[in-house]
Amino acid sequence: MLRSVRSACRVLALLALFAHRAEASPSVPGFLVQNYVSGIVKPYRLAFGAAGALYVGNNSNVAPEWVDRVPAGGGSFTPYGATPYDDPDGVAFDASGTISGTPGSVLVARGNNPGGGILTAVFPDLSVANIEGPVTLLGNPDDLVFDRTGRLLITDFSAGNVLVKTGGGPSTVLFTIPSKPTTIAVDSNNHIYTAADDGTIRIHDASGTLLNPAFISGLPDAPLDIGPGGATWGTDLYVVDNVAGELHRVKPDGSSTTIGSGFDFVADIAFGPDSLLYLSMYTDGFIMRIYPQSLAGVPALNVGPDLSFSAGPNPARGPVQFVVTSRADAPAGELSVISVDGRLVRSIHRGVIPAGQSRWTWDRRDAEGSLVAPGIYFARLSVGPQRRTLRIAVVE
């Protein structure tokens, strides 16, 4: 979606609204905040699949593009699919195969195509195929969600439509709002909540009948999700105010409580199968996980907290600096740059990684000394059993 000038300006305007805020770490009293996975450039919509895998829409806008798959436990990510596919905004996991025809497929909403929007499926064998479109009716699809009856709901940012798709048939318009819908969520009553660029969250029933034309106002393009139940979250609506940088819990009567603050721009939120809250941190390039302090033990990550890895600037027009922080000396470490097809582009460092902070610079050249072409590359750090992977966007 962000490739269109109008959409890009919309997000830039939202970013400008909170740019004046003093830099602060997110604070959620009674909860702890964890970096679940980092290095994803402009992470967008979120969807959970089998065994806790997380699928992340990508808005780097630098070809090639994929949805990224984060394994349960976080700490790393890989492009999902045997071939790339442009503008992968919305994602949904088709567990039963109702829409794709194959259980366990990932559905991807893609816009900004000459013939209209596209719904793409990435099958479990990683093959990729368009299952609908390009077609004008899909417009610029932004978010996907399954309702309680297994129908796929699609927000179309270009025309104000919320579409519905059942089985292998074409999508149809379920209802239209007087704005442009972005994120969407469905509660246990199969009531549909939509956020929009006019700042209004509306509620419709499953048939598309409007129940509340202004459940919440003043929250443009607000990411939202319904609580998973239980004593901690309940089944209230959770929504991020990207202007104030706050996380809100909203009761069915519309009363709202601020439960967190200090957030930079959040593109989406989703409750995982572990009943923890995940946030797509668009400007910071990572996925955040929020869990209650009362939880017995800190949820484990695949990559331990004794090793951190960052890169910048990203996107990069010139040299890229890698920063590695280790709590102890690591006798055998390797830092390399890999192409999207898995080819070694450049070995940056091999050998000891000392305790503390170390820095290495990639001059954007390959092993032969030639400048690499613009595109997506991966920086891979391996230290013993630990591995970090960062996506690097090289631009002109």
LINCOR-V316840 format. One line per field, one symbol per residue. ss: DSSP state (H for helix, E for strand, - for the rest). psi: psi as a letter, one per 30 degrees, with the letter a starting at -180 (. if undefined). burial: 1 if it has 9 or more other ideal C-beta (glycine too) atoms within 8 Angstrom, else 0. A space follows every 50 residues. Layout:
ss=???
psi=???
burial=???
This chain:
ss=----HHHHHHHHHHHHHHH-------E---EEEEEEEE----EEEEEE-H HH-EEEEE--------EEEE-------EEE-------EEEEEEE------ ----EEEEEE------EEEEEE-----EEEEEEEEHHH--EEEEEE---- -EEEEE----EEEEE------EEEEE----EEEEEE-----EEEEE---- EEEE-----EEEEEEE-------EEE---HHHH---EEEEE----EEEEE -----EEEEEE----EEEEEE-----EEEEE----EEEEEEE-------- ------EEEEEE---E---EEEEEEE---EEEEEEEEEE----EEEEEEE EEE--EEEEEEE--E-----E---EEEEEEEEE--EEEEEEEEE--
psi=effkeeeeeeeeeeeeegffkkkkkkkjkflkkkjeklgjkikclkkkak ggkkkjlkhfgjklklkkkklkfafllkkjkfllklhidkkkjiefgeef fjkglkkkkkahkegalkjkkjlfgglkkkfklkkeefcikelkkkafgg kkkkkjfffgkklkkkbgllklkelklhajkdlklkafggkkkkllfggk klkllffgkkejfieklgikhkkllkkglleefaglkkkkjfefhkkkkk lfgfkkkjfllgkakkfllkklfgglkkkjjeffhlkkkklkffkjlkkk leklggklklklljlkfblkkkkkkkflkjfjlkklkklfggkjekjekk akjlkakkklkkgglaffgkkllkaklkkkkkjbfkkkkkkkjkl.
burial=11110011011001101100000101110011110111111111111110 01111111110100111111100111101110011111111111001111 01011111111110011111111001010111111011111111111000 11111110011111100000101110101111111110011111111011 11111100000000110011111111100000101111111110111111 10000100111011111111110011111111001111111000000010 10100010111001110001111111000100111111110001111110 0010000101010110000001001111111010011111111100
